[in-house]
Amino acid sequence: MAWDGVAVGPWAAELAGAAVVNLAGRLVDRRPTPASTALLTSSRVQPTLALRAAAAQLDEPVPVRLQASTAAVHGDAGETVVDEDTPPADGPPRMAGVARAWEEAAVGAHAARQVVLRTSVVFDRHTPALDRLVLLTRLGLGGRIASGRRWTSWLHVEDWLAIARWSLAGSELAAPPPAGVLLATSPNPVRNAELMSTLRSVLHRPAAPPTPELLVRVGAVLLRTHPALALTGRRAVSRRLAEAGFEFAHPHLDEALTDLLHPASSRAREA
């Protein structure tokens, strides 16, 4: 059933008794302009408000609602270890500002249980987050970025899917999480220098010179992207996943990247 992502329509009846998963939002990999920030915000807030309005028309609340968000709500967190109890940052607008508006649009949703999934960088094949890093590394530009000390919180796509499924329905090992914020992130965040070193190792590339911050900013203009994607970071670790005993299939970066970039060799080792 068609939906414009803005208005409530006949599709609203489909929400009765359903698990609602809201992942709507444009890709963040775009130029740092006020217009693009507004687009990122509206593409998230409008569908969220429409889904909330549609559920409000139902006699009974939807059983569970999985509301997407991002760990970027914590902005550039430096050395702080971020978990579900860490309050959102005030900025920058492109990160925390967009994420806060997204989450605020979901407040008061007519749901028996709503989980707000703050997701870190998800690595998957043929996606911008990984493809750009792979391309730069293969071109010999896989050195650390600036000081290399910025933290990267990451997650293998298979683990994201497992967290989402658990959030919706639980598993044989544990009941689903109560309502509230849940960080979807690997238990082992890494500094940028380790990220790039691991990527070079997995791709069998030699050591590469560091990329100065100025060059990152110039390169971002040429690539039509935002330099903050490379120059900010956060050290996010989920307390709630740890307390639930959630088992990650890919908790370590080297194995996760090998599985994604060399799936045949990864399967051979498992066999």
Phi and psi in degrees as GROMACS dihedral restraints (atoms count N, CA, C in turn):
[ dihedral_restraints ]
;  ai    aj    ak    al  type     phi  dphi    fc
    3     4     5     6     1   -68.2    20    10
    4     5     6     7     1   147.6    20    10
    6     7     8     9     1  -147.9    20    10
    7     8     9    10     1   137.3    20    10
    9    10    11    12     1   -88.0    20    10
   10    11    12    13     1     0.0    20    10
   12    13    14    15     1    75.8    20    10
   13    14    15    16     1    11.1    20    10
   15    16    17    18     1  -131.3    20    10
   16    17    18    19     1   -51.5    20    10
   18    19    20    21     1  -102.2    20    10
   19    20    21    22     1   151.8    20    10
   21    22    23    24     1   -77.3    20    10
   22    23    24    25     1   136.0    20    10
   24    25    26    27     1  -137.7    20    10
   25    26    27    28     1  -166.3    20    10
   27    28    29    30     1   -58.6    20    10
   28    29    30    31     1   -22.7    20    10
   30    31    32    33     1   -61.9    20    10
   31    32    33    34     1   -17.8    20    10
   33    34    35    36     1   -57.0    20    10
   34    35    36    37     1   -31.1    20    10
   36    37    38    39     1   -64.4    20    10
   37    38    39    40     1   -24.5    20    10
   39    40    41    42     1   -68.5    20    10
   40    41    42    43     1   -15.7    20    10
   42    43    44    45     1   -76.3    20    10
   43    44    45    46     1   -18.9    20    10
   45    46    47    48     1   -59.7    20    10
   46    47    48    49     1   120.9    20    10
   48    49    50    51     1    73.1    20    10
   49    50    51    52     1     8.2    20    10
   51    52    53    54     1  -100.1    20    10
   52    53    54    55     1   156.9    20    10
   54    55    56    57     1   -85.6    20    10
   55    56    57    58     1   123.7    20    10
   57    58    59    60     1  -102.6    20    10
   58    59    60    61     1   125.0    20    10
   60    61    62    63     1  -118.7    20    10
   61    62    63    64     1   115.8    20    10
   63    64    65    66     1  -111.9    20    10
   64    65    66    67     1   106.8    20    10
   66    67    68    69     1  -115.9    20    10
   67    68    69    70     1     9.0    20    10
   69    70    71    72     1   -62.4    20    10
   70    71    72    73     1   138.1    20    10
   72    73    74    75     1   160.6    20    10
   73    74    75    76     1   141.4    20    10
   75    76    77    78     1   -70.9    20    10
   76    77    78    79     1   155.7    20    10
   78    79    80    81     1   -62.7    20    10
   79    80    81    82     1   141.5    20    10
   81    82    83    84     1   -80.3    20    10
   82    83    84    85     1   -12.9    20    10
   84    85    86    87     1   -78.3    20    10
   85    86    87    88     1    79.6    20    10
   87    88    89    90     1  -151.4    20    10
   88    89    90    91     1   170.1    20    10
   90    91    92    93     1   -62.7    20    10
   91    92    93    94     1   148.3    20    10
   93    94    95    96     1   -83.1    20    10
   94    95    96    97     1    77.2    20    10
   96    97    98    99     1  -120.9    20    10
   97    98    99   100     1   156.9    20    10
   99   100   101   102     1   -56.0    20    10
  100   101   102   103     1   -35.8    20    10
  102   103   104   105     1   -66.2    20    10
  103   104   105   106     1   -40.7    20    10
  105   106   107   108     1   -71.1    20    10
  106   107   108   109     1   -34.8    20    10
  108   109   110   111     1   -63.9    20    10
  109   110   111   112     1   -41.1    20    10
  111   112   113   114     1   -63.8    20    10
  112   113   114   115     1   -38.6    20    10
  114   115   116   117     1   -66.3    20    10
  115   116   117   118     1   -44.6    20    10
  117   118   119   120     1   -59.0    20    10
  118   119   120   121     1   -39.8    20    10
  120   121   122   123     1   -69.9    20    10
  121   122   123   124     1   -51.8    20    10
  123   124   125   126     1   -64.1    20    10
  124   125   126   127     1   -35.2    20    10
  126   127   128   129     1   -69.1    20    10
  127   128   129   130     1   -15.6    20    10
  129   130   131   132     1   -99.8    20    10
  130   131   132   133     1   -45.1    20    10
  132   133   134   135     1   -70.8    20    10
  133   134   135   136     1   -43.7    20    10
  135   136   137   138     1   -62.4    20    10
  136   137   138   139     1   -48.2    20    10
  138   139   140   141     1   -63.3    20    10
  139   140   141   142     1   -35.7    20    10
  141   142   143   144     1   -64.5    20    10
  142   143   144   145     1   -43.4    20    10
  144   145   146   147     1   -65.7    20    10
  145   146   147   148     1   -39.0    20    10
  147   148   149   150     1   -65.1    20    10
  148   149   150   151     1   -42.7    20    10
  150   151   152   153     1   -65.1    20    10
  151   152   153   154     1   -38.7    20    10
  153   154   155   156     1   -64.1    20    10
  154   155   156   157     1   -43.4    20    10
  156   157   158   159     1   -65.0    20    10
  157   158   159   160     1   -38.6    20    10
  159   160   161   162     1   -65.7    20    10
  160   161   162   163     1   -44.2    20    10
  162   163   164   165     1   -65.1    20    10
  163   164   165   166     1   -30.7    20    10
  165   166   167   168     1   -64.6    20    10
  166   167   168   169     1   -20.7    20    10
  168   169   170   171     1   -80.6    20    10
  169   170   171   172     1   -12.1    20    10
  171   172   173   174     1   -79.6    20    10
  172   173   174   175     1   150.8    20    10
  174   175   176   177     1   -69.8    20    10
  175   176   177   178     1   -36.8    20    10
  177   178   179   180     1  -116.3    20    10
  178   179   180   181     1   146.5    20    10
  180   181   182   183     1   -65.2    20    10
  181   182   183   184     1   151.1    20    10
  183   184   185   186     1   -63.9    20    10
  184   185   186   187     1   144.2    20    10
  186   187   188   189     1   -60.2    20    10
  187   188   189   190     1   -42.0    20    10
  189   190   191   192     1  -152.6    20    10
  190   191   192   193     1   143.4    20    10
  192   193   194   195     1  -131.2    20    10
  193   194   195   196     1   125.1    20    10
  195   196   197   198     1  -102.9    20    10
  196   197   198   199     1   111.2    20    10
  198   199   200   201     1  -105.1    20    10
  199   200   201   202     1   118.1    20    10
  201   202   203   204     1   -71.1    20    10
  202   203   204   205     1   146.8    20    10
  204   205   206   207     1  -151.9    20    10
  205   206   207   208     1  -165.0    20    10
  207   208   209   210     1  -142.1    20    10
  208   209   210   211     1   145.8    20    10
  210   211   212   213     1   -64.5    20    10
  211   212   213   214     1   -14.3    20    10
  213   214   215   216     1   -66.0    20    10
  214   215   216   217     1    -7.6    20    10
  216   217   218   219     1   -60.4    20    10
  217   218   219   220     1   -18.4    20    10
  219   220   221   222     1   -91.9    20    10
  220   221   222   223     1     4.7    20    10
  222   223   224   225     1    61.8    20    10
  223   224   225   226     1  -146.1    20    10
  225   226   227   228     1   -93.6    20    10
  226   227   228   229     1    98.1    20    10
  228   229   230   231     1   -87.5    20    10
  229   230   231   232     1    -3.7    20    10
  231   232   233   234     1    61.8    20    10
  232   233   234   235     1  -129.4    20    10
  234   235   236   237     1   -90.9    20    10
  235   236   237   238     1    -2.8    20    10
  237   238   239   240     1   -63.5    20    10
  238   239   240   241     1   133.8    20    10
  240   241   242   243     1   -85.5    20    10
  241   242   243   244     1   115.2    20    10
  243   244   245   246     1   -92.3    20    10
  244   245   246   247     1   132.0    20    10
  246   247   248   249     1  -135.3    20    10
  247   248   249   250     1  -167.2    20    10
  249   250   251   252     1   -65.8    20    10
  250   251   252   253     1   -20.2    20    10
  252   253   254   255     1   -88.8    20    10
  253   254   255   256     1    -7.6    20    10
  255   256   257   258     1   -74.5    20    10
  256   257   258   259     1   125.2    20    10
  258   259   260   261     1   -68.7    20    10
  259   260   261   262     1   152.3    20    10
  261   262   263   264     1   -61.0    20    10
  262   263   264   265     1   154.2    20    10
  264   265   266   267     1   -81.0    20    10
  265   266   267   268     1   165.9    20    10
  267   268   269   270     1   -82.9    20    10
  268   269   270   271     1   -21.2    20    10
  270   271   272   273     1  -165.7    20    10
  271   272   273   274     1  -178.9    20    10
  273   274   275   276     1   -75.3    20    10
  274   275   276   277     1   161.8    20    10
  276   277   278   279     1   -57.8    20    10
  277   278   279   280     1   -36.9    20    10
  279   280   281   282     1   -66.8    20    10
  280   281   282   283     1   -24.9    20    10
  282   283   284   285     1  -107.6    20    10
  283   284   285   286     1   -79.0    20    10
  285   286   287   288     1   -63.0    20    10
  286   287   288   289     1   -36.6    20    10
  288   289   290   291     1   -62.9    20    10
  289   290   291   292     1   -47.1    20    10
  291   292   293   294     1   -63.6    20    10
  292   293   294   295     1   -44.9    20    10
  294   295   296   297     1   -66.0    20    10
  295   296   297   298     1   -40.2    20    10
  297   298   299   300     1   -64.4    20    10
  298   299   300   301     1   -42.7    20    10
  300   301   302   303     1   -62.2    20    10
  301   302   303   304     1   -39.0    20    10
  303   304   305   306     1   -61.1    20    10
  304   305   306   307     1   -49.6    20    10
  306   307   308   309     1   -68.2    20    10
  307   308   309   310     1   -39.3    20    10
  309   310   311   312     1   -63.9    20    10
  310   311   312   313     1   -31.1    20    10
  312   313   314   315     1   -67.4    20    10
  313   314   315   316     1   -21.0    20    10
  315   316   317   318     1   -92.0    20    10
  316   317   318   319     1    -9.6    20    10
  318   319   320   321     1   -63.3    20    10
  319   320   321   322     1   133.6    20    10
  321   322   323   324     1    85.2    20    10
  322   323   324   325     1    11.3    20    10
  324   325   326   327     1   -61.2    20    10
  325   326   327   328     1   143.5    20    10
  327   328   329   330     1   -80.2    20    10
  328   329   330   331     1    77.9    20    10
  330   331   332   333     1  -139.4    20    10
  331   332   333   334     1   141.4    20    10
  333   334   335   336     1   -64.6    20    10
  334   335   336   337     1   -32.7    20    10
  336   337   338   339     1  -150.7    20    10
  337   338   339   340     1   127.5    20    10
  339   340   341   342     1  -124.0    20    10
  340   341   342   343     1   125.4    20    10
  342   343   344   345     1  -109.1    20    10
  343   344   345   346     1   124.2    20    10
  345   346   347   348     1   -97.4    20    10
  346   347   348   349     1   111.4    20    10
  348   349   350   351     1   -95.5    20    10
  349   350   351   352     1   103.0    20    10
  351   352   353   354     1   -86.6    20    10
  352   353   354   355     1   101.4    20    10
  354   355   356   357     1   -94.1    20    10
  355   356   357   358     1   137.6    20    10
  357   358   359   360     1   -84.0    20    10
  358   359   360   361     1  -168.1    20    10
  360   361   362   363     1   -66.8    20    10
  361   362   363   364     1   120.8    20    10
  363   364   365   366     1   -96.0    20    10
  364   365   366   367     1   125.0    20    10
  366   367   368   369     1   -94.5    20    10
  367   368   369   370     1   126.7    20    10
  369   370   371   372     1  -149.3    20    10
  370   371   372   373     1   158.9    20    10
  372   373   374   375     1   -65.7    20    10
  373   374   375   376     1   139.9    20    10
  375   376   377   378     1    60.0    20    10
  376   377   378   379     1    42.0    20    10
  378   379   380   381     1  -124.9    20    10
  379   380   381   382     1   153.1    20    10
  381   382   383   384     1   -56.4    20    10
  382   383   384   385     1   -38.3    20    10
  384   385   386   387     1   -59.2    20    10
  385   386   387   388     1   -38.5    20    10
  387   388   389   390     1   -96.4    20    10
  388   389   390   391     1   -39.1    20    10
  390   391   392   393     1   -60.1    20    10
  391   392   393   394     1   -39.4    20    10
  393   394   395   396     1   -67.7    20    10
  394   395   396   397     1   -41.1    20    10
  396   397   398   399     1   -64.0    20    10
  397   398   399   400     1   -41.2    20    10
  399   400   401   402     1   -64.1    20    10
  400   401   402   403     1   -43.9    20    10
  402   403   404   405     1   -61.8    20    10
  403   404   405   406     1   -47.1    20    10
  405   406   407   408     1   -61.6    20    10
  406   407   408   409     1   -39.9    20    10
  408   409   410   411     1   -66.6    20    10
  409   410   411   412     1   -42.2    20    10
  411   412   413   414     1   -68.1    20    10
  412   413   414   415     1   -23.4    20    10
  414   415   416   417     1   -86.1    20    10
  415   416   417   418     1     3.5    20    10
  417   418   419   420     1    87.0    20    10
  418   419   420   421     1    14.3    20    10
  420   421   422   423     1  -111.2    20    10
  421   422   423   424     1    32.7    20    10
  423   424   425   426     1   -94.0    20    10
  424   425   426   427     1    27.9    20    10
  426   427   428   429     1   -81.3    20    10
  427   428   429   430     1   173.2    20    10
  429   430   431   432     1   -61.5    20    10
  430   431   432   433     1   155.3    20    10
  432   433   434   435     1  -100.0    20    10
  433   434   435   436     1   123.4    20    10
  435   436   437   438     1    54.7    20    10
  436   437   438   439     1  -126.2    20    10
  438   439   440   441     1   -73.3    20    10
  439   440   441   442     1   -19.6    20    10
  441   442   443   444     1    78.3    20    10
  442   443   444   445     1     3.5    20    10
  444   445   446   447     1   -94.4    20    10
  445   446   447   448     1    -7.5    20    10
  447   448   449   450     1   -67.0    20    10
  448   449   450   451     1   140.2    20    10
  450   451   452   453     1   -81.4    20    10
  451   452   453   454     1   144.1    20    10
  453   454   455   456     1  -120.2    20    10
  454   455   456   457     1   119.3    20    10
  456   457   458   459     1   -95.8    20    10
  457   458   459   460     1   129.0    20    10
  459   460   461   462     1  -138.5    20    10
  460   461   462   463     1   170.2    20    10
  462   463   464   465     1  -161.0    20    10
  463   464   465   466     1   135.3    20    10
  465   466   467   468     1   -72.3    20    10
  466   467   468   469     1   141.3    20    10
  468   469   470   471     1   -58.6    20    10
  469   470   471   472     1   -33.9    20    10
  471   472   473   474     1   -63.8    20    10
  472   473   474   475     1   -36.7    20    10
  474   475   476   477     1   -72.3    20    10
  475   476   477   478     1   -34.1    20    10
  477   478   479   480     1   -60.4    20    10
  478   479   480   481     1   -45.3    20    10
  480   481   482   483     1   -62.2    20    10
  481   482   483   484     1   -39.7    20    10
  483   484   485   486     1   -65.9    20    10
  484   485   486   487     1   -39.8    20    10
  486   487   488   489     1   -65.1    20    10
  487   488   489   490     1   -41.9    20    10
  489   490   491   492     1   -63.0    20    10
  490   491   492   493     1   -44.1    20    10
  492   493   494   495     1   -62.8    20    10
  493   494   495   496     1   -43.7    20    10
  495   496   497   498     1   -63.0    20    10
  496   497   498   499     1   -39.1    20    10
  498   499   500   501     1   -61.8    20    10
  499   500   501   502     1   -34.0    20    10
  501   502   503   504     1   -81.2    20    10
  502   503   504   505     1   -43.0    20    10
  504   505   506   507     1  -135.4    20    10
  505   506   507   508     1    -0.9    20    10
  507   508   509   510     1    75.6    20    10
  508   509   510   511     1  -168.4    20    10
  510   511   512   513     1  -151.3    20    10
  511   512   513   514     1  -178.0    20    10
  513   514   515   516     1   -65.3    20    10
  514   515   516   517     1   -23.6    20    10
  516   517   518   519     1   -90.4    20    10
  517   518   519   520     1   -31.8    20    10
  519   520   521   522     1  -153.9    20    10
  520   521   522   523     1   149.8    20    10
  522   523   524   525     1   -69.3    20    10
  523   524   525   526     1   158.2    20    10
  525   526   527   528     1   -63.7    20    10
  526   527   528   529     1   158.1    20    10
  528   529   530   531     1   -68.9    20    10
  529   530   531   532     1   151.6    20    10
  531   532   533   534     1   -63.8    20    10
  532   533   534   535     1   171.4    20    10
  534   535   536   537     1   -59.9    20    10
  535   536   537   538     1   152.4    20    10
  537   538   539   540     1   129.0    20    10
  538   539   540   541     1  -168.8    20    10
  540   541   542   543     1   -79.8    20    10
  541   542   543   544     1   139.4    20    10
  543   544   545   546     1  -136.1    20    10
  544   545   546   547     1   126.9    20    10
  546   547   548   549     1   -84.6    20    10
  547   548   549   550     1   123.1    20    10
  549   550   551   552     1   -99.2    20    10
  550   551   552   553     1    96.5    20    10
  552   553   554   555     1  -158.3    20    10
  553   554   555   556     1   151.6    20    10
  555   556   557   558     1   -61.4    20    10
  556   557   558   559     1   150.1    20    10
  558   559   560   561     1   -73.8    20    10
  559   560   561   562     1    -2.1    20    10
  561   562   563   564     1  -129.5    20    10
  562   563   564   565     1    74.4    20    10
  564   565   566   567     1   -63.5    20    10
  565   566   567   568     1   156.7    20    10
  567   568   569   570     1  -131.8    20    10
  568   569   570   571     1   155.9    20    10
  570   571   572   573     1   -75.0    20    10
  571   572   573   574     1   158.3    20    10
  573   574   575   576     1   -56.6    20    10
  574   575   576   577     1   -39.2    20    10
  576   577   578   579     1   -60.8    20    10
  577   578   579   580     1   -39.5    20    10
  579   580   581   582     1   -70.7    20    10
  580   581   582   583     1   -38.7    20    10
  582   583   584   585     1   -57.3    20    10
  583   584   585   586     1   -50.6    20    10
  585   586   587   588     1   -69.3    20    10
  586   587   588   589     1   -37.7    20    10
  588   589   590   591     1   -63.1    20    10
  589   590   591   592     1   -42.6    20    10
  591   592   593   594     1   -65.9    20    10
  592   593   594   595     1   -40.8    20    10
  594   595   596   597     1   -63.7    20    10
  595   596   597   598     1   -42.0    20    10
  597   598   599   600     1   -62.0    20    10
  598   599   600   601     1   -41.1    20    10
  600   601   602   603     1   -63.8    20    10
  601   602   603   604     1   -45.0    20    10
  603   604   605   606     1   -65.6    20    10
  604   605   606   607     1   -34.6    20    10
  606   607   608   609     1   -90.3    20    10
  607   608   609   610     1     1.8    20    10
  609   610   611   612     1    57.9    20    10
  610   611   612   613     1    48.0    20    10
  612   613   614   615     1  -111.3    20    10
  613   614   615   616     1   148.9    20    10
  615   616   617   618     1   -74.5    20    10
  616   617   618   619     1   173.4    20    10
  618   619   620   621     1   -57.1    20    10
  619   620   621   622     1   147.9    20    10
  621   622   623   624     1  -131.0    20    10
  622   623   624   625     1   150.7    20    10
  624   625   626   627     1   -68.3    20    10
  625   626   627   628     1   154.1    20    10
  627   628   629   630     1   -67.0    20    10
  628   629   630   631     1   157.2    20    10
  630   631   632   633     1  -103.9    20    10
  631   632   633   634     1   112.2    20    10
  633   634   635   636     1   -63.1    20    10
  634   635   636   637     1   154.4    20    10
  636   637   638   639     1   -58.4    20    10
  637   638   639   640     1   -38.9    20    10
  639   640   641   642     1   -60.9    20    10
  640   641   642   643     1   -41.2    20    10
  642   643   644   645     1   -66.4    20    10
  643   644   645   646     1   -35.8    20    10
  645   646   647   648     1   -61.0    20    10
  646   647   648   649     1   -43.5    20    10
  648   649   650   651     1   -66.7    20    10
  649   650   651   652     1   -39.5    20    10
  651   652   653   654     1   -67.8    20    10
  652   653   654   655     1   -43.9    20    10
  654   655   656   657     1   -63.0    20    10
  655   656   657   658     1   -33.6    20    10
  657   658   659   660     1   -63.6    20    10
  658   659   660   661     1   -35.1    20    10
  660   661   662   663     1   -64.3    20    10
  661   662   663   664     1   -44.8    20    10
  663   664   665   666     1   -66.6    20    10
  664   665   666   667     1   -36.0    20    10
  666   667   668   669     1   -87.0    20    10
  667   668   669   670     1    -2.4    20    10
  669   670   671   672     1    58.6    20    10
  670   671   672   673     1    47.8    20    10
  672   673   674   675     1  -134.2    20    10
  673   674   675   676     1  -177.6    20    10
  675   676   677   678     1  -102.1    20    10
  676   677   678   679     1   125.5    20    10
  678   679   680   681     1   -62.9    20    10
  679   680   681   682     1   -23.2    20    10
  681   682   683   684     1   -62.8    20    10
  682   683   684   685     1   -24.0    20    10
  684   685   686   687     1   -62.2    20    10
  685   686   687   688     1   -28.2    20    10
  687   688   689   690     1  -101.3    20    10
  688   689   690   691     1   -22.0    20    10
  690   691   692   693     1  -105.4    20    10
  691   692   693   694     1     3.8    20    10
  693   694   695   696     1  -124.6    20    10
  694   695   696   697     1   163.2    20    10
  696   697   698   699     1  -167.9    20    10
  697   698   699   700     1   174.5    20    10
  699   700   701   702     1  -155.7    20    10
  700   701   702   703     1   149.9    20    10
  702   703   704   705     1  -104.6    20    10
  703   704   705   706     1    84.1    20    10
  705   706   707   708     1   -99.3    20    10
  706   707   708   709     1   133.1    20    10
  708   709   710   711     1  -138.7    20    10
  709   710   711   712     1   128.7    20    10
  711   712   713   714     1   -81.1    20    10
  712   713   714   715     1   115.2    20    10
  714   715   716   717     1   -69.8    20    10
  715   716   717   718     1   -39.1    20    10
  717   718   719   720     1   -69.4    20    10
  718   719   720   721     1   -37.1    20    10
  720   721   722   723     1   -66.5    20    10
  721   722   723   724     1   -40.3    20    10
  723   724   725   726     1   -64.0    20    10
  724   725   726   727     1   -44.4    20    10
  726   727   728   729     1   -64.7    20    10
  727   728   729   730     1   -31.5    20    10
  729   730   731   732     1   -80.9    20    10
  730   731   732   733     1    -8.0    20    10
  732   733   734   735     1    72.9    20    10
  733   734   735   736     1    27.8    20    10
  735   736   737   738     1   -61.8    20    10
  736   737   738   739     1   133.0    20    10
  738   739   740   741     1  -103.9    20    10
  739   740   741   742     1   117.6    20    10
  741   742   743   744     1   -80.9    20    10
  742   743   744   745     1   137.3    20    10
  744   745   746   747     1   -75.6    20    10
  745   746   747   748     1   -28.0    20    10
  747   748   749   750     1  -136.4    20    10
  748   749   750   751     1    72.9    20    10
  750   751   752   753     1   -79.3    20    10
  751   752   753   754     1   -16.4    20    10
  753   754   755   756     1  -115.4    20    10
  754   755   756   757     1   138.8    20    10
  756   757   758   759     1   -61.6    20    10
  757   758   759   760     1   -44.0    20    10
  759   760   761   762     1   -61.7    20    10
  760   761   762   763     1   -44.0    20    10
  762   763   764   765     1   -69.1    20    10
  763   764   765   766     1   -38.1    20    10
  765   766   767   768     1   -63.6    20    10
  766   767   768   769     1   -45.2    20    10
  768   769   770   771     1   -68.1    20    10
  769   770   771   772     1   -37.1    20    10
  771   772   773   774     1   -62.4    20    10
  772   773   774   775     1   -42.0    20    10
  774   775   776   777     1   -62.5    20    10
  775   776   777   778     1   -37.4    20    10
  777   778   779   780     1   -80.1    20    10
  778   779   780   781     1   -38.7    20    10
  780   781   782   783     1   -95.7    20    10
  781   782   783   784     1   -21.8    20    10
  783   784   785   786     1  -135.0    20    10
  784   785   786   787     1    62.6    20    10
  786   787   788   789     1   -58.9    20    10
  787   788   789   790     1   -34.0    20    10
  789   790   791   792     1   -64.4    20    10
  790   791   792   793     1   -46.3    20    10
  792   793   794   795     1   -68.3    20    10
  793   794   795   796     1   -33.6    20    10
  795   796   797   798     1   -64.9    20    10
  796   797   798   799     1   -42.7    20    10
  798   799   800   801     1   -67.3    20    10
  799   800   801   802     1   -35.0    20    10
  801   802   803   804     1   -63.5    20    10
  802   803   804   805     1   -40.3    20    10
  804   805   806   807     1   -66.4    20    10
  805   806   807   808     1   -39.0    20    10
  807   808   809   810     1   -64.8    20    10
  808   809   810   811     1   -34.9    20    10
